[in-house]
Amino acid sequence: MTDTNCTKDLRHICTIVVRELLQNRDWALLDEDVLVELVLDSTPPDPTPSELKKQAEHQYTIVLYEACKQKDDHARRERAYRELFHYLFRAAYNRWPDLAEDVTQRALVLVCEQVERCDHPGTFLAFALWKLRHALQLELKARGSNVPRVKIDPDFLEQVPAALPRHLDYQESLQILSEAIHRIPDARQREAVLLKFFGGLSDEDISEYLGVSQGYVRVLRHRGLEHLRSDCKLGDYFPALRDREKGDEAEL
């Protein structure tokens, strides 16, 4: 098979993947052809359909973030928040069907108020999902119900490619960082690192999630980062973690 035929086959597969994603999510901020081009330009050689879908989600997440953040095109911004509402509502309904409507409304307000806290556009949907969890806690408190302790979703790292080193390929970066973070022995230190650097939460939010003071949140995060800095397997890929003079606020 010639290179031209391979390219045509890849484009055909990518088009099918993108079309199905846009239809299933009712996403319309980006034309199908444009998203296909973005995906093809950013995927490694010989990608699987699963890799194409992840890249399509990542590229669209950036577009969604930019549409929600901008204030010049009101119709586009409204469309973006409507799409985000449907995305969060599905996630909420799968977990808390009786609370889904109210929790999603609260989450949307939090996202709108705090969108500037999302440091990486490609992590915007992950950021919104953490706000959904915060909204759940606020809703339960308002109803006088017990607030469950937050748990980290096992697939959370799948939504943070933009925060990873660019000299590594996507899958390798995820694997290296995921393994290193899960080698942090203390569960609350792991959560403090993830919630800050990938969830985009403030120390106040994290303290509510973990049930500790804001001062202790900083202690947990510092200890978690110290563990990462001393991780020999991670150091070769994330040399900045070995620089102890950059402080806890350095990006992963």
ChimeraX attribute file (.defattr): number of C-alpha atoms within 10 A of each C-alpha:
attribute: neighborCount
match mode: 1-to-1
recipient: residues
	/A:1	5
	/A:2	7
	/A:3	8
	/A:4	9
	/A:5	10
	/A:6	12
	/A:7	13
	/A:8	12
	/A:9	12
	/A:10	19
	/A:11	16
	/A:12	13
	/A:13	16
	/A:14	24
	/A:15	20
	/A:16	15
	/A:17	18
	/A:18	24
	/A:19	17
	/A:20	13
	/A:21	16
	/A:22	19
	/A:23	10
	/A:24	9
	/A:25	12
	/A:26	12
	/A:27	21
	/A:28	15
	/A:29	17
	/A:30	14
	/A:31	12
	/A:32	16
	/A:33	12
	/A:34	9
	/A:35	23
	/A:36	24
	/A:37	14
	/A:38	14
	/A:39	25
	/A:40	19
	/A:41	9
	/A:42	12
	/A:43	17
	/A:44	13
	/A:45	8
	/A:46	11
	/A:47	14
	/A:48	14
	/A:49	15
	/A:50	10
	/A:51	17
	/A:52	24
	/A:53	19
	/A:54	18
	/A:55	23
	/A:56	24
	/A:57	20
	/A:58	23
	/A:59	19
	/A:60	23
	/A:61	20
	/A:62	18
	/A:63	19
	/A:64	26
	/A:65	23
	/A:66	16
	/A:67	21
	/A:68	22
	/A:69	17
	/A:70	11
	/A:71	12
	/A:72	9
	/A:73	10
	/A:74	12
	/A:75	10
	/A:76	17
	/A:77	20
	/A:78	14
	/A:79	17
	/A:80	21
	/A:81	20
	/A:82	15
	/A:83	18
	/A:84	23
	/A:85	18
	/A:86	15
	/A:87	18
	/A:88	24
	/A:89	24
	/A:90	15
	/A:91	16
	/A:92	22
	/A:93	15
	/A:94	11
	/A:95	11
	/A:96	14
	/A:97	13
	/A:98	11
	/A:99	15
	/A:100	20
	/A:101	17
	/A:102	14
	/A:103	26
	/A:104	28
	/A:105	15
	/A:106	18
	/A:107	27
	/A:108	21
	/A:109	14
	/A:110	16
	/A:111	23
	/A:112	13
	/A:113	10
	/A:114	17
	/A:115	19
	/A:116	12
	/A:117	14
	/A:118	21
	/A:119	17
	/A:120	18
	/A:121	22
	/A:122	23
	/A:123	24
	/A:124	27
	/A:125	24
	/A:126	21
	/A:127	25
	/A:128	25
	/A:129	20
	/A:130	23
	/A:131	26
	/A:132	25
	/A:133	19
	/A:134	21
	/A:135	21
	/A:136	23
	/A:137	21
	/A:138	17
	/A:139	19
	/A:140	15
	/A:141	12
	/A:142	9
	/A:143	9
	/A:144	9
	/A:145	11
	/A:146	9
	/A:147	14
	/A:148	11
	/A:149	10
	/A:150	16
	/A:151	11
	/A:152	13
	/A:153	7
	/A:154	8
	/A:155	7
	/A:156	15
	/A:157	17
	/A:158	16
	/A:159	20
	/A:160	22
	/A:161	20
	/A:162	16
	/A:163	18
	/A:164	19
	/A:165	16
	/A:166	10
	/A:167	8
	/A:168	12
	/A:169	13
	/A:170	19
	/A:171	11
	/A:172	12
	/A:173	18
	/A:174	20
	/A:175	12
	/A:176	16
	/A:177	20
	/A:178	15
	/A:179	12
	/A:180	18
	/A:181	21
	/A:182	13
	/A:183	15
	/A:184	20
	/A:185	11
	/A:186	13
	/A:187	15
	/A:188	15
	/A:189	22
	/A:190	22
	/A:191	24
	/A:192	28
	/A:193	25
	/A:194	20
	/A:195	21
	/A:196	19
	/A:197	20
	/A:198	25
	/A:199	26
	/A:200	25
	/A:201	21
	/A:202	15
	/A:203	19
	/A:204	13
	/A:205	18
	/A:206	24
	/A:207	18
	/A:208	17
	/A:209	20
	/A:210	17
	/A:211	13
	/A:212	13
	/A:213	14
	/A:214	17
	/A:215	11
	/A:216	15
	/A:217	26
	/A:218	20
	/A:219	15
	/A:220	21
	/A:221	24
	/A:222	18
	/A:223	19
	/A:224	25
	/A:225	26
	/A:226	17
	/A:227	20
	/A:228	24
	/A:229	19
	/A:230	12
	/A:231	18
	/A:232	12
	/A:233	14
	/A:234	18
	/A:235	15
	/A:236	11
	/A:237	16
	/A:238	19
	/A:239	11
	/A:240	15
	/A:241	24
	/A:242	18
	/A:243	11
	/A:244	12
	/A:245	9
	/A:246	11
	/A:247	12
	/A:248	18
	/A:249	12
	/A:250	13
	/A:251	14
	/A:252	18
